[in-house]
Amino acid sequence: MVKLNLRGATWKDGSAYESGRVRKIPSYVRDGKVLPIRDEIEILVNILQRESRLVAVFQILRNYVQQNPRMSRLLGYAPQAIEAMIRDGWLVASYDERLPSGAMDGSYGGFRWNKDMTTPTESPTG
């Protein structure tokens, strides 16, 4: 589960450079960290404002991409964006063992199994 955390953030205009022009980009800013509200991040933030279960977030993303094929890169980009948002404090991640685990069928592109950790029942040597 991930919960969007905008507490203490201020809304400010930032900028982006596209095709030789400067474009005004709205952003949240907190503690020197910037969350630009544009393109894929804007779509993700809109989803995360109403859904915190990752399985549901990715199902909504899949549905969105089916309706907007030009945004197909969103599925591959979203895992990295979510990880960065967690690292920068824009998302607070938690685990609820009562919820079912999501199936990792490879269609999300950016997810991969972590191979450098052991489960509590495994030894580091296997």
N, C-alpha and C positions, 0 to 999 in steps of 0.2 A: 504494500500500500504506500502511496505517496500523497502527502498533503501539501497543497500550495501554501507557501508561507510568504506573505507580502507585508507582514507586521514590521513597522518601522521604515518601510520603503517610501520614497517620495516619487512622484510622477514628474518626469522632466523630459524635455525635448533633447534628442541627440541628433546625430547626423550619420548618413551613409552616403558613400560615393558610388554612383552607378552611371555608366555610359558617359563619363566626363561631366556629370552634374552632381550637385550636392542635394540630397533629399532629407527632409526633416523626418526623424524617426522618434516616436514616443517610446519612453523607456521607464522602467522602475529602476531606482538607484538606492543602494543601501550599503553602508560600510565599504565604499569604494568599488562595489560590484554593480554591474549594469546588466539588466535583463531587457534587451530590446524587444519591443512588441511589434514584430513584423514577420512576414512570410511564415515559415514553418513554426517558429517559436510562438507567434500569435495564435495559430491554430491549436498548438499544444496547450498553451495557457488557457484558451477558451474551454478546451476539454477538461483540463485539470481543475478548473473552477467549479465544475459540477460532478466530477468523478475522481475517486482516489484509488480504486482497485485497478492495478496495472493490466490485468487481463481485460477488463472492460475498456480501459483507455485504448489498448491496441485494437480491440474490436471496433471501437468508434473510428479510429484512424483507418482501419481497413475499409470500413463502409464509406468514409469520406473519400478515400483514394478511388474506390470503385465509381463514385459519382463525379470525381474530378481527376481523371487519369493523368492530366498534366502535372499533378502533384505526387506522382508515384514514388519519387525519391524520399518522400516524407517517412515511409515505413523504415527505410534504412537509416535515415537521419535521426529519428525519434529516440532510439536507445542512447545514442551519444548525447543528445540534448538533455535527456532525463538525467543521465549520469552527471553531466556538467551542472545542471540545476540543483542536484542533490549536493554536490561538492561545494557549490557557492551558496548554499543555504536557502535557495528559492523553493526547494522541495524538502520536506522532512519524510524520510523513509521509515517504514516500520513493517513488522511481520505479524500477521494474525493467523495463527495455526488453525483456526476454525474455518478459514476460507480455503477452497480447493486451490491447488497449484495450477498455474497455467501450463499448457502444453507447449513445448519448444519444438515447433515443426520446421524451423529454419526460414520461415517466410518473413521474418522481421529483419533479416539482413544483419543488423549490428550486434545481435546477441550471440554470445558463444559461451560454452561451458568453461568455467574457471578450473584450470588443471593444476594450479600451484597451491591448492588448499586441500586439506583432508577433512573428512566428516568426523564427528566425534567417535565413531566406531572404527575408524581406520587409523593405522599407524602411519607416520610420515614416509616410511619405506614401502608401504603398500600392504 
